[in-house]
């Protein structure tokens, strides 16, 4: 976004942060030119261009027994631990599946709608959380970050839109700039 703004200072960007379903609805309804969402896309009327793939890390309070883990941790091994989750996300679904394999009910200490709340609640010791690697690299995270054992949890992030025929000049420039950064331009 910063590089785009430098190349096209006359284009006014508007950023909205809402749940994926809402972003997709706004994209299908032509209220947004582009949206950045986690795949898979649920609306068949949207086209997707994958931006990146990344794994999730386990965020634990610094004093937690897993904070000094020398090896990746299996999701099933934390099935009985209290957790902080973002409702409806891939991480929450993976944790529920891990609990199901152990035959235990998930211990959800807190449900939130944003990663900043997750960070603060883990720091406060309310529970463990799965966080995307890119977010966990933020220096404000004062938690221990532990890799997950295979198969782990991963996410794919993409730009979605209604199709090339519907893109504005600015949206085409944004997508084209991304393709150039990947070496396709």
Secondary structure by P-SEA (a helix, b strand, c coil): caaaaaacccbbbbbbbccaaaaaaaaaaccccbbbbccccccccbbbbbcbbbbbbbbccccccccccccbbbcccccccccccccccaaaaaaaaaaaaaccccccccccccaaaaaaaaaaccbbbbbcccccccccccbbbbbbcccccbbbbbbbccccccccaaaaaaaaaaaaaaccc
